């Protein structure tokens, strides 16, 4: 049995009004509440992975620094010469 086909039942406590709306939404889409929740969790997981990749890239850029067009400073004393 592949990892994708392995499923686990869970119990979720949901507000009655939300459950009523979820049932209507699922029915209008020809889906189950379970599949709606699974799809939502899958999307959250994908978004978290995308965020982590972007975070790693951003931190790498910060670590390397960005060239902003300046010429650089040779030594600290030259900044204070008058």
C-alpha positions in Angstrom: 0.0 0.0 0.0 1.5 3.4 -1.0 1.9 6.3 1.3 -0.8 8.3 -0.6 -3.4 5.7 -0.1 -2.9 5.3 3.6 -5.6 7.2 5.4 -6.4 7.8 9.0 -9.7 8.7 10.5 -9.8 11.7 12.9 -12.4 13.3 15.0 -12.9 17.1 14.7 -15.0 19.3 16.9 -16.8 21.9 14.7 -19.3 24.6 15.6 -22.8 23.5 14.6 -23.4 26.4 12.3 -20.1 25.9 10.6 -20.8 22.2 10.2 -24.2 23.1 8.6 -22.5 25.4 6.1 -19.8 22.9 5.4 -22.4 20.2 4.6 -24.1 22.6 2.2 -20.8 23.5 0.6 -19.7 19.9 0.2 -23.1 19.0 -1.3 -22.9 21.9 -3.8 -19.5 20.6 -4.9 -20.5 17.0 -4.9 -17.9 16.3 -2.3 -17.7 15.1 1.3 -16.8 17.2 4.3 -13.8 14.9 4.7 -12.6 15.6 1.2 -13.0 19.4 1.8 -11.0 19.2 5.0 -8.3 17.0 3.4 -8.0 19.4 0.4 -7.8 22.4 2.7 -5.1 20.8 4.8 -3.2 19.7 1.7 -3.2 23.4 0.5 -2.0 24.6 3.9 0.8 22.1 3.8 1.8 23.2 0.2 1.7 26.8 1.2 3.9 26.1 4.3 6.5 24.4 2.1 6.5 27.3 -0.4 6.9 29.8 2.5 9.8 27.8 4.0 11.6 27.7 0.6 11.1 31.5 0.2 12.3 32.0 3.8 15.5 30.0 3.1 16.2 32.0 -0.1 15.5 35.3 1.7 17.8 34.4 4.6 20.5 33.4 2.1 20.3 36.8 0.4 20.5 38.5 3.8 23.5 36.4 4.7 25.3 37.3 1.4 24.3 40.9 1.5 23.1 43.0 -1.4 25.2 45.2 -3.6 23.6 48.6 -3.5 25.9 50.4 -5.8 28.3 51.9 -3.3 32.1 51.7 -3.7 32.8 50.4 -0.2 34.9 51.7 2.6 38.6 51.0 2.6 39.1 51.7 6.3 37.2 53.4 9.1 39.6 56.2 9.5 39.0 57.4 6.0 35.3 58.1 6.9 36.3 60.6 9.5 39.0 62.5 7.6 38.2 66.1 7.1 
